[in-house]
Amino acid sequence: MRVPLTPHQMKQLAPYFDLVRAAAVRGNPGMLVAQISWNREGSYWLTPAFLDHELAKTITERARDPIGDEQK
């Protein structure tokens, strides 16, 4: 599944995108991830983080998208 970002969201995430690109240039490609949170009032938000290559690789190998797989 893909959830398109708005221009405002892309601007807010720009420092993280820069971090991913810089890490790749240094030969340590990583992964930009985000935790999705919400509250009782109905607000949702993402908390972004950068994972180094080895941790990202482990998570990618173990993780699967059961909802996305069912929609294929």
NORKA-V480231 format. One record per backbone hydrogen bond with DSSP energy under -1.0 kcal/mol. CO is the residue of the C=O (numbers start at 1). NH is the residue of the N-H. Records with the same first field share a line. If there is no record, write none. Layout:
CO->NH  NH
This chain:
6->10
7->11
8->12
9->13
13->16  17
14->18
15->19
16->20
17->21
18->22
19->23
20->24
21->25
22->26
23->28
24->27
31->51
33->49
35->47
37->45
39->42
43->39
45->37
47->35
49->33
51->31
52->56
53->57
54->58
55->59
56->60
57->61
58->62
59->63
65->69
66->70
67->71
